[in-house]
Amino acid sequence: MTQKRAHNFSAGPAVLPLEVLQKVQSEFTDYRGSGSSLIEMSHRGPEYTEVDRQARERLSRILGLGDEFEILFYQGGASLQFLMVPYNFNTGKTADYINTGSWSKKAIKEAKVFGNVHIAYSSEETNFNKVPKDEELKFSGKGEYVHFTSNNTIFGTQYHKEPASDGLPLACDASSDFLSRPRDIKRYGVLYAGAQKNAGPAGLTIVILRKDFLEKARTENVSSMLSYPTQVGTLFNTPPVFGVYIFNYVLEWIENKGGLEAIDRLNRKKAGLLYEELDRDDFYKGTAEKESRSLMNVTFRLQNEELEKTFIEESKEAGMSGLKGHRSVGGIRASIYNACPMESVEALVAFMQDFRKKHG
Ligand SMILES: Cc1ncc(COP(=O)(O)O)c(C=O)c1O
């Protein structure tokens, strides 16, 4: 029986590589002859230990982490990291935050619980349609780190290189463009990402900490579950084993594709096709400034909300899912993460062309 696979443009949880899903499916109830699924075994046993080790090794190789970084496989989503970053590094101090959308705002709100927050830039006045140029950033001059959201999932904007940071370590919410391209990783003090877009299922959060920055984390009178120094290097509590299991295969898939450079080339191609279609005339209107456009979430509007509703309905009939914009902004959003196949993007472009002919 051939299986139905939708052209899935969900913003997250999002499409995963079919090969990965099939591999997990094939061994799910009997993991390598053990008679149990990997998610039914001890997280301290040899099977999971090996998966965990492989995932760390692959991630380290893909990002070029070397010996300078620690990796945590965590639960609680990126939202818990909004809290943990300031809890560890900005209690009673000052940190600089760049506000480029709803997720940045949530990070800022949490940071204010613990310390002073200096807003180095905000694009809120223009409805978050861009990310800053370096010269637009106004730093406090006394920050512990500079926090930014490298891809703004809701507003369809993305930094195409790391922002200036006044010599400070970067703290980054990379949830929606994690492993989508190479990064200047040495500039990051802490980088975190919920897995459910580019890396695996919801329930796993990847946290990467530079060791010299980690040394600055508070250690006195801390809550163990919230303390990076307590968590690093141990399985302090049960890790999200299912998430790490899938993540390990996604990392293998990335390496088989040729690593982040190759993935980046593919992502540019996919996004390029969609933006070319948006720019053809003014039937579709991209919402992000051109220089800030995201390669992961392509956001656009049509002439009116009625037509947007029709677009969504007709796209579903054409076998596409997940194209509705975030509930807070409306419009259309095509999320085209790493695992979204080129064929899905081509199908969407063809659909957009037909839709324009029919309704333009
Ligand atoms: C950029 C960004 N940050 C944070 C979050 C929140 O992640 P979580 O639900 O895993 O806490 C999301 C979720 O979509 C996101 O896109």
The ligand as an ORCA input file, in Angstrom:
! r2SCAN-3c Opt
* xyz 0 1
  C      11.568     30.984     17.573
  C      10.760     30.226     18.578
  N      11.069     30.309     19.873
  C      10.385     29.656     20.820
  C       9.309     28.874     20.503
  C       8.568     28.172     21.605
  O       8.997     26.887     21.671
  P       8.413     25.825     22.722
  O       6.966     25.696     22.410
  O       9.220     24.609     22.395
  O       8.671     26.348     24.070
  C       8.944     28.719     19.163
  C       7.809     27.847     18.843
  O       7.254     27.783     17.832
  C       9.676     29.424     18.178
  O       9.357     29.337     16.890
*
